[in-house]
Amino acid sequence: MKALLQRVSEASVDIGGERVGEIAGGLLVLLCAERGDLETTAERMLAKILKLRIFADAEGKMNLSVQDVGGGLLVVSQFTLAADVTGGNRPSFTQAAAPEDGRRLYDLFVARARAAHPIVATGRFGADMQVRLINDGPVTIPLQIVS
């Protein structure tokens, strides 16, 4: 499973001109399930994200987690994180989970996130979304959890 985290001062997702998810400060989580990922993979990814210390403490050091600062999570499905461009100029997405597996793991991730964290917003799996964000820092962290 792959994720791209962006520390944000605000982020939102619109679908067809309708706002479906938004947070103030926190993390935009672009999430990609890959072939072979398991429920435990999604759970380990969530645990890492919730504890990752990428927010500044009183001394300006990255020492606090999204939970420590009370920030939100905006979770957006992003199968293109599985892109492979080694074979040419057109990306291949063969490493992305099949749509039904991707949806199941995304839904599981979101459900577990909502159970563990008070502020969780989402996009919509498989939808054409417009994501807006103000990257704070900028801080962008790629993560990969292998099954």
C-alpha positions in Angstrom: 0.0 0.0 0.0 1.2 3.4 -0.9 0.3 6.8 0.5 1.4 10.3 -0.2 0.9 12.6 2.8 0.8 16.3 2.5 0.7 18.5 5.7 -1.9 21.1 5.0 -3.4 24.2 6.5 -6.5 23.3 4.6 -7.7 20.8 1.9 -10.9 19.9 0.2 -12.4 17.6 -2.4 -15.1 18.5 -4.9 -17.0 16.2 -7.2 -19.1 17.7 -10.0 -19.0 21.1 -8.3 -20.2 19.7 -4.9 -17.9 19.8 -1.9 -17.8 16.2 -0.5 -14.9 16.5 2.0 -12.8 19.2 3.7 -10.5 19.7 6.6 -8.7 22.7 8.1 -5.2 21.9 9.3 -4.0 18.3 9.2 -3.0 15.7 6.6 -4.2 15.1 3.0 -3.7 11.4 2.5 -3.6 10.2 -1.1 -4.0 6.4 -0.7 -3.3 3.6 -3.1 -4.0 -0.1 -2.5 -1.7 -2.4 -4.5 -2.0 -6.1 -5.6 -1.4 -8.3 -2.6 -2.3 -5.8 0.0 -4.2 -7.2 3.0 -6.4 -5.7 5.7 -3.4 -5.7 8.0 -1.5 -3.6 5.4 -4.2 -0.9 5.6 -4.2 -1.1 9.4 -0.4 -0.7 9.6 -0.5 2.2 7.1 -3.1 4.0 9.3 -1.1 3.4 12.5 2.0 4.9 10.8 0.1 7.9 9.6 -1.5 8.7 12.9 1.8 8.5 14.8 4.1 10.1 12.2 5.7 13.2 13.8 5.6 15.8 11.0 4.0 18.7 12.8 6.1 21.4 14.6 6.3 21.6 18.4 6.7 24.8 20.4 10.4 24.9 19.3 9.6 24.5 15.6 10.9 20.9 15.4 8.9 18.2 13.6 8.0 16.4 16.8 4.2 16.1 16.9 1.7 13.8 15.2 -1.7 14.7 13.6 -3.3 13.2 16.7 -1.1 15.4 18.9 -2.1 18.6 17.1 -5.8 17.6 16.7 -5.6 17.9 12.9 -7.9 16.4 10.4 -7.4 13.6 7.8 -8.7 14.0 4.3 -8.4 10.6 2.7 -8.5 10.4 -1.1 -8.2 7.2 -3.2 -5.3 7.6 -5.7 -4.6 4.5 -7.8 -2.1 6.5 -9.9 0.4 6.2 -7.1 0.9 2.7 -8.4 2.1 4.0 -11.8 5.1 2.3 -13.4 6.8 4.3 -16.1 9.9 2.2 -16.6 8.6 0.6 -19.8 8.0 3.8 -21.7 6.2 7.1 -21.5 2.7 5.8 -20.8 2.2 4.7 -17.2 1.2 1.2 -16.4 -1.1 0.6 -13.4 -0.8 -3.2 -13.2 0.5 -3.0 -9.6 -2.7 -1.2 -8.5 -5.2 -3.4 -6.7 -8.2 -4.6 -8.7 -11.1 -2.0 -8.3 -13.1 -4.2 -5.9 -10.0 -4.9 -3.7 -9.0 -1.2 -3.8 -12.5 -0.1 -2.7 -12.6 -2.7 0.1 -9.2 -1.7 1.4 -10.0 2.1 1.1 -13.3 1.6 2.9 -11.6 -0.4 5.6 -8.9 2.3 6.0 -11.5 5.0 6.3 -13.6 3.1 8.8 -10.6 2.4 11.0 -9.5 6.0 10.7 -12.9 7.2 11.8 -12.8 4.8 14.8 -9.3 6.0 15.8 -9.4 9.8 15.0 -12.1 12.4 15.5 -11.7 14.4 12.2 -11.8 12.3 9.0 -13.2 13.5 5.7 -13.0 11.7 2.3 -13.3 11.9 -1.4 -15.3 9.2 -3.2 -13.6 6.0 -4.4 -13.3 5.9 -8.2 -14.8 9.4 -8.8 -13.3 12.2 -10.9 -12.3 14.6 -8.0 -10.9 18.0 -7.8 -8.6 18.2 -4.8 -7.5 21.6 -3.4 -4.9 22.1 -0.8 -2.6 24.5 0.8 0.6 22.5 1.6 2.0 23.7 4.9 5.8 23.8 4.8 5.7 22.4 2.2 5.8 19.0 3.8 5.1 16.0 1.5 6.0 12.5 2.7 5.7 9.3 0.6 4.9 6.1 2.6 4.9 2.5 1.5 3.8 -0.5 3.6 4.6 -3.9 2.1 2.3 -6.8 2.9 
